[in-house]
Amino acid sequence: MSHTSETFGANSIYKIPGAGFGICLNFVIMEEAEKISPDKNHFVSRGCCHQPSLIHKNDTIYAHGCSKFDTFDWLQFLPVPEGQTPFDCIEVRFKNNRKEFFRSNAELDLHVGDIIAVEANPGHDIGIVSLTGEIVRLQMKKKGSDPKRDDIRKVYRKARLSDIEKWISAVDKEDATLLRSRIIAAGLNLKMKLNDVEYQGDDTKAIFFYTADERVDFRELIKILADEFKVRIEMRQIGARQEASRLGGIGTCGRELCCATWLSSFNTVSTNAARIQQLSLNPQKLAGQCGKLKCCLNYEYAAYAEALKKFPAEDILLNTRKGDGFPQKTDVFAGIIWYAYKSDPNNLLAIPVEQVKEIIARNKKGQAVEKLEDFARQIEKKTEFENVVGQDALNRFDK
């Protein structure tokens, strides 16, 4: 399928034969995509608090303590043992959560926050040093990367003035490229969503991140994108959680998404985490903006799992002369289990865990207790509103 591009004054028309319609990119849309805002920091997604300077030293754009890329080197104050050479690998970060390991040499004397040129395929890329020293050895072990591998890419040099200038110009094109590529993909009727674009530091390659529910044939899309932007194109599929971290947003808790602020790795979240925390298995409440189970379900999972070890199994019935009692719900940190009789399931009785274990011990000996009411605890419910801070009066600010 061939494609043609024509330019008439302020309008750029991209015609794709066979698509059924022509795609018109209005100048106003393109202008908004290109300029967006002269004060916008396009390097926020790379963890920089401001755009790299072409003149001054860029030693503060990274170590500012407000980026999810920030890392703490707890081995930085420990000297290297005598006779041992410093570790020759460093960790370099790029856009969003992409971090890679590179082999360096002692002559460069690299530090955290340095902008460097590293080996890429093809050409070179520009990144920022995130970790150096012995902590990188532990980080590589955690990620399952062998530092003795021969295919670890090398660090070329510290970024020159020309490297940073080309890097800035490449990054500034990412927003306009993303908008244009979405329109082209829509014209080809591809069932995919382009989420992000990352230009290589030397402006010779662009990585397009996309999500799709099924297999997508984007060979024609790659041809059109390569002809449109005059760079090497790489398509990389990501998951729904990675998409949410790149787009950002506000969660149901009222705060910015964890994956967009500080969470850099995604662990598997199962419904068992919600079940152990006694949460209602409502998919609409348990799912985040990505459509998957919320990552925060794992935050307190270990604490609940440890506390539940002191509780009896949920399938154990309490034998009494009044009838068998079965558990209805559990208050983990209060140490209380609500039981009800099979004959009266709506009457809940709050019984402490110690008393439940005592009843189970008697039942194992063949002894049935008189009734559960003898072991239940009376829990007071406060239904009245208590004004503890004095914020109910309209004239509270007049004093």
C-alpha positions as CSV (number, residue, x, y, z in Angstrom):
1,M,0.0,0.0,0.0
2,S,1.5,3.3,-1.1
3,H,1.1,6.6,0.7
4,T,1.6,10.2,-0.3
5,S,2.0,13.4,1.6
6,E,1.0,16.8,0.3
7,T,1.4,20.3,1.8
8,F,-0.9,23.2,1.0
9,G,-0.1,26.3,2.9
10,A,-1.0,25.8,6.6
11,N,-2.6,22.4,6.2
12,S,-0.8,19.1,6.0
13,I,-2.8,16.3,4.3
14,Y,-1.6,12.7,4.7
15,K,-3.4,10.5,2.2
16,I,-3.5,6.7,2.8
17,P,-5.1,4.9,-0.2
18,G,-7.3,2.0,0.9
19,A,-8.0,3.4,4.3
20,G,-11.4,4.8,3.1
21,F,-10.7,8.4,4.0
22,G,-7.9,11.0,4.0
23,I,-6.3,12.1,7.3
24,C,-6.1,15.9,7.6
25,L,-3.9,17.3,10.3
26,N,-5.0,20.9,10.9
27,F,-2.3,23.5,11.4
28,V,-3.9,24.6,14.7
29,I,-3.6,21.1,16.2
30,M,0.0,20.7,15.0
31,E,0.9,24.1,16.3
32,E,-0.5,23.3,19.7
33,A,1.3,20.0,19.7
34,E,4.7,21.6,18.8
35,K,4.7,24.6,21.0
36,I,2.5,23.3,23.9
37,S,4.1,25.7,26.2
38,P,7.4,27.5,26.0
39,D,7.9,27.0,29.7
40,K,7.1,23.3,29.7
41,N,9.8,21.0,31.0
42,H,10.0,18.1,28.6
43,F,12.5,16.4,30.8
44,V,10.1,15.7,33.7
45,S,9.6,12.2,32.4
46,R,13.4,11.7,32.7
47,G,13.4,12.7,36.3
48,C,14.9,16.2,35.8
49,C,13.5,19.2,37.6
50,H,14.4,21.5,34.7
51,Q,15.9,21.3,31.2
52,P,19.6,20.5,31.0
53,S,21.8,23.6,30.6
54,L,24.1,24.0,27.6
55,I,26.5,26.2,29.6
56,H,26.4,25.5,33.3
57,K,27.1,22.2,35.0
58,N,24.1,19.9,35.3
59,D,24.8,18.6,38.8
60,T,21.5,19.6,40.3
61,I,18.9,18.6,37.7
62,Y,18.8,15.0,39.0
63,A,19.6,15.0,42.7
64,H,16.7,17.1,43.8
65,G,14.8,14.4,45.8
66,C,11.4,14.7,44.2
67,S,11.6,12.2,41.4
68,K,10.7,8.5,41.4
69,F,14.1,7.9,39.8
70,D,15.9,9.1,42.8
71,T,17.9,6.3,44.6
72,F,19.8,6.3,47.8
73,D,23.2,4.7,47.8
74,W,23.6,3.4,51.3
75,L,27.2,2.2,50.5
76,Q,28.5,5.6,49.3
77,F,30.3,6.3,52.5
78,L,32.1,2.9,52.7
79,P,35.6,3.0,51.2
80,V,36.7,0.4,48.8
81,P,38.9,-2.2,50.5
82,E,42.6,-1.9,49.9
83,G,43.7,-3.8,46.8
84,Q,40.2,-4.0,45.3
85,T,39.4,-2.1,42.2
86,P,36.2,-0.1,42.0
87,F,33.2,-1.7,40.3
88,D,33.3,-0.9,36.6
89,C,29.6,-0.9,35.9
90,I,27.1,1.9,36.4
91,E,23.3,2.3,36.3
92,V,22.0,4.8,33.8
93,R,18.4,6.0,33.6
94,F,16.5,7.2,30.5
95,K,12.8,8.1,30.0
96,N,10.2,7.0,32.5
97,N,11.1,3.7,34.2
98,R,13.8,2.6,31.8
99,K,17.2,1.9,33.5
100,E,20.1,0.0,32.1
101,F,23.6,-1.1,33.1
102,F,26.7,0.0,31.2
103,R,30.4,-0.7,31.6
104,S,32.6,2.3,32.3
105,N,36.3,3.0,33.1
106,A,37.9,4.8,35.9
107,E,39.3,7.6,33.7
108,L,35.8,9.1,33.3
109,D,35.3,9.6,37.0
110,L,31.5,9.5,36.8
111,H,29.1,10.6,39.6
112,V,25.4,10.5,40.2
113,G,23.7,13.0,38.0
114,D,26.3,13.2,35.2
115,I,24.9,13.3,31.7
116,I,26.8,10.8,29.6
117,A,26.8,9.3,26.1
118,V,26.4,5.6,26.0
119,E,26.5,2.9,23.4
120,A,23.2,2.2,21.5
121,N,22.0,0.2,18.6
122,P,22.6,2.1,16.3
123,G,24.5,5.2,17.3
124,H,24.7,6.5,20.8
125,D,22.1,7.5,23.5
126,I,22.2,10.1,26.2
127,G,21.3,9.2,29.8
128,I,21.9,10.3,33.3
129,V,24.0,8.3,35.9
130,S,21.7,7.0,38.7
131,L,24.1,4.7,40.6
132,T,27.8,4.1,40.8
133,G,30.1,2.0,42.9
134,E,29.4,-1.2,44.8
135,I,25.7,-0.6,45.1
136,V,25.5,-1.3,41.3
137,R,26.8,-4.8,41.9
138,L,24.0,-5.5,44.3
139,Q,21.5,-3.9,41.9
140,M,22.6,-6.1,39.0
141,K,22.3,-9.2,41.2
142,K,18.8,-8.1,42.1
143,K,17.9,-7.7,38.4
144,G,19.5,-11.0,37.5
145,S,22.2,-9.3,35.3
146,D,25.7,-10.9,35.3
147,P,28.4,-8.2,35.4
148,K,30.9,-10.5,33.7
149,R,28.8,-10.7,30.5
150,D,30.6,-9.5,27.4
151,D,27.5,-7.9,25.8
152,I,27.2,-5.2,28.4
153,R,27.3,-1.9,26.5
154,K,29.9,0.7,27.1
155,V,30.0,4.3,28.2
156,Y,31.5,6.5,25.6
157,R,32.1,9.8,27.3
158,K,30.6,12.6,29.3
159,A,28.0,14.4,27.2
160,R,29.5,17.3,25.2
161,L,27.8,20.5,24.4
162,S,26.8,19.3,21.0
163,D,25.4,16.0,22.5
164,I,23.2,17.9,25.0
165,E,22.0,20.3,22.3
166,K,20.9,17.5,20.0
167,W,19.4,15.6,23.0
168,I,17.2,18.6,23.9
169,S,16.0,19.1,20.3
170,A,15.1,15.4,20.1
171,V,13.2,15.4,23.3
172,D,11.2,18.5,22.3
173,K,9.8,16.6,19.3
174,E,8.3,13.7,21.3
175,D,4.9,15.3,22.1
176,A,4.3,16.3,18.5
177,T,5.5,12.9,17.2
178,L,3.1,11.1,19.5
179,L,0.1,13.1,18.3
180,R,1.0,12.7,14.7
181,S,1.6,8.9,15.0
182,R,-1.7,8.4,16.8
183,I,-3.5,10.0,13.8
184,I,-1.6,7.8,11.3
185,A,-2.4,4.6,13.3
186,A,-6.1,5.6,13.5
187,G,-6.1,6.0,9.7
188,L,-4.8,2.4,9.3
189,N,-7.5,1.1,11.6
190,L,-5.0,-0.6,13.9
191,K,-6.4,-1.9,17.1
192,M,-3.6,-0.5,19.3
193,K,-3.0,2.6,21.4
194,L,0.2,4.5,21.2
195,N,1.1,5.7,24.7
196,D,4.5,7.3,24.5
197,V,7.5,8.1,22.3
198,E,11.1,8.1,23.4
199,Y,13.7,9.6,21.0
200,Q,17.3,8.3,21.2
201,G,19.8,10.9,22.3
202,D,21.4,11.2,18.9
203,D,18.0,11.8,17.2
204,T,18.4,8.7,14.9
205,K,15.9,6.4,16.5
206,A,12.5,6.6,18.2
207,I,10.9,4.0,20.4
208,F,7.1,3.9,20.2
209,F,5.4,2.3,23.3
210,Y,1.9,0.8,22.7
211,T,-0.7,-1.3,24.3
212,A,-3.0,-3.8,22.4
213,D,-5.4,-6.6,23.4
214,E,-4.4,-8.8,20.5
215,R,-1.7,-9.2,18.0
216,V,-1.2,-6.2,15.7
217,D,0.4,-6.1,12.3
218,F,2.1,-2.7,12.3
219,R,4.6,-3.3,9.4
220,E,2.9,-0.7,7.3
221,L,2.8,1.7,10.2
222,I,6.5,1.4,10.7
223,K,7.1,2.2,7.0
224,I,4.9,5.3,7.2
225,L,6.5,6.5,10.5
226,A,10.0,6.0,9.2
227,D,9.1,8.1,6.1
228,E,7.4,10.7,8.2
229,F,9.9,11.3,10.9
230,K,13.1,10.2,9.1
231,V,14.3,8.1,12.0
232,R,14.7,4.4,12.8
233,I,11.4,3.1,14.3
234,E,11.1,0.5,17.1
235,M,7.8,-0.7,18.4
236,R,7.7,-1.9,22.0
237,Q,4.5,-3.3,23.7
238,I,3.9,-2.5,27.3
239,G,1.3,-3.6,29.8
240,A,-1.7,-1.7,31.3
241,R,0.2,-0.9,34.5
242,Q,3.2,0.6,32.5
243,E,0.7,2.6,30.5
244,A,-0.8,4.1,33.6
245,S,2.6,5.0,35.0
246,R,3.4,6.9,31.8
247,L,0.1,8.7,31.5
248,G,-0.3,9.5,35.2
249,G,-3.5,10.6,37.0
250,I,-5.3,10.8,40.3
251,G,-6.3,7.7,42.2
252,T,-9.4,7.0,44.2
253,C,-7.5,7.9,47.3
254,G,-7.2,11.5,46.0
255,R,-3.5,11.4,45.5
256,E,-1.4,11.1,42.4
257,L,-0.9,7.5,41.2
258,C,1.9,5.6,42.9
259,C,3.2,4.2,39.6
260,A,3.5,7.8,38.3
261,T,5.3,9.2,41.3
262,W,7.5,6.7,43.1
263,L,6.7,3.1,42.2
264,S,9.2,1.8,39.6
265,S,8.6,-2.0,39.7
266,F,5.3,-3.9,39.4
267,N,4.6,-7.0,41.4
268,T,1.8,-9.4,40.8
269,V,-1.5,-8.5,42.6
270,S,-4.0,-11.3,43.2
271,T,-7.5,-11.3,44.7
272,N,-6.1,-13.2,47.6
273,A,-4.5,-10.0,48.8
274,A,-8.0,-8.4,49.0
275,R,-9.5,-11.5,50.6
276,I,-7.0,-11.6,53.4
277,Q,-7.5,-8.0,54.2
278,Q,-11.3,-8.6,54.5
279,L,-12.1,-6.4,51.6
280,S,-15.2,-6.7,49.5
281,L,-14.4,-8.5,46.2
282,N,-15.9,-5.7,44.1
283,P,-13.9,-5.4,40.8
284,Q,-15.0,-1.7,40.4
285,K,-13.5,-0.8,43.8
286,L,-10.4,-3.0,43.7
287,A,-9.4,-2.0,40.1
288,G,-7.2,1.0,39.4
289,Q,-7.2,3.3,36.4
290,C,-5.3,0.7,34.5
291,G,-8.1,-1.8,34.8
292,K,-5.9,-4.1,36.9
293,L,-6.0,-4.7,40.7
294,K,-4.6,-1.8,42.6
295,C,-0.9,-2.0,43.5
296,C,-1.7,-0.7,47.0
297,L,-3.4,-4.0,47.8
298,N,0.1,-5.4,48.3
299,Y,1.2,-2.7,50.8
300,E,-0.4,-4.2,53.9
301,Y,-0.7,-7.8,52.6
302,A,2.4,-9.0,54.6
303,A,1.1,-7.5,57.8
304,Y,-2.3,-9.1,57.5
305,A,-0.8,-12.4,56.5
306,E,1.5,-12.4,59.6
307,A,-1.4,-11.4,61.9
308,L,-3.7,-14.1,60.5
309,K,-1.3,-16.8,61.6
310,K,-2.6,-16.4,65.1
311,F,-6.2,-17.0,64.0
312,P,-7.9,-20.4,63.6
313,A,-9.0,-21.7,60.2
314,E,-12.2,-20.2,58.8
315,D,-13.8,-23.6,58.2
316,I,-13.8,-24.6,61.9
317,L,-17.2,-24.6,63.6
318,L,-17.8,-23.9,67.3
319,N,-20.0,-26.7,68.9
320,T,-22.4,-25.4,71.6
321,R,-25.5,-26.9,73.2
322,K,-27.5,-24.0,71.6
323,G,-26.2,-24.9,68.1
324,D,-23.1,-24.7,65.9
325,G,-21.5,-21.3,65.3
326,F,-19.7,-20.3,62.1
327,P,-17.4,-17.3,61.5
328,Q,-18.9,-14.4,59.6
329,K,-16.1,-11.8,59.6
330,T,-12.8,-11.0,61.2
331,D,-11.2,-7.9,62.7
332,V,-7.6,-8.8,62.3
333,F,-5.8,-6.1,64.4
334,A,-8.5,-6.0,67.1
335,G,-8.2,-9.8,67.5
336,I,-12.0,-10.4,67.2
337,I,-14.0,-12.9,65.2
338,W,-17.7,-12.4,64.7
339,Y,-19.7,-15.7,64.9
340,A,-23.3,-16.5,64.3
341,Y,-25.5,-19.5,64.9
342,K,-26.6,-21.5,61.8
343,S,-30.2,-21.1,63.0
344,D,-29.8,-17.3,63.5
345,P,-27.2,-16.0,61.0
346,N,-28.2,-12.3,61.5
347,N,-27.2,-12.3,65.1
348,L,-23.4,-11.6,65.2
349,L,-21.4,-12.2,68.3
350,A,-17.9,-10.7,68.7
351,I,-15.6,-13.2,70.3
352,P,-11.9,-12.6,71.0
353,V,-9.4,-15.0,69.4
354,E,-8.2,-16.4,72.8
355,Q,-11.8,-17.3,73.7
356,V,-12.3,-18.9,70.2
357,K,-9.2,-21.1,70.7
358,E,-10.4,-22.1,74.1
359,I,-13.7,-23.2,72.7
360,I,-12.0,-25.2,69.9
361,A,-9.8,-26.9,72.5
362,R,-12.8,-28.0,74.4
363,N,-14.6,-29.2,71.3
364,K,-11.5,-31.4,70.4
365,K,-11.9,-33.0,73.8
366,G,-15.5,-33.8,73.1
367,Q,-16.9,-31.0,75.3
368,A,-19.5,-28.6,74.0
369,V,-19.8,-25.2,75.6
370,E,-23.2,-23.9,76.8
371,K,-23.6,-21.0,74.4
372,L,-21.5,-18.4,72.5
373,E,-23.0,-15.5,74.4
374,D,-20.9,-16.4,77.5
375,F,-17.7,-15.6,75.5
376,A,-18.9,-12.7,73.5
377,R,-17.6,-9.2,74.0
378,Q,-19.9,-6.2,74.0
379,I,-18.7,-3.6,71.5
380,E,-20.0,-0.1,71.8
381,K,-20.9,1.7,68.6
382,K,-20.6,5.5,68.5
383,T,-23.3,6.9,66.3
384,E,-23.3,10.5,67.5
385,F,-21.0,13.0,65.8
386,E,-18.3,14.4,68.0
387,N,-17.0,17.8,67.2
388,V,-13.4,17.3,68.4
389,V,-11.8,20.2,66.5
390,G,-14.6,22.8,66.5
391,Q,-15.1,22.9,62.8
392,D,-18.9,22.8,62.8
393,A,-19.6,26.5,63.6
394,L,-19.6,29.0,60.8
395,N,-18.2,31.7,63.0
396,R,-15.2,29.8,64.2
397,F,-12.9,32.1,62.3
398,D,-14.3,35.2,63.9
399,K,-12.5,34.6,67.2
